[in-house]
Amino acid sequence: MSKYQKLAIAVMLGIPAVFTVISLITGRWGFLLFSLPPSLVAGLTGYFAAKRAASQESTMK
């Protein structure tokens, strides 16, 4: 797993974690719910882009 794939996973888990804390403090769970789709889109896009780049790099060698 490349460092960019690890970064993408950190984005997918880190952003909702921050908004979970905010939701626990404020009691408004809309913050968490509205943070899930963008973090998943960003994380999955980054993960699969890094995976594809790594596989193309390995086939070029």
Secondary structure, DSSP 4 states (H G I P E B T S, - for coil): --HHHHHHHHHHHHHHHHHHHHHHHH--THHHHHHHHHHHHHHHHHHHHHHHHHHHHHHH-
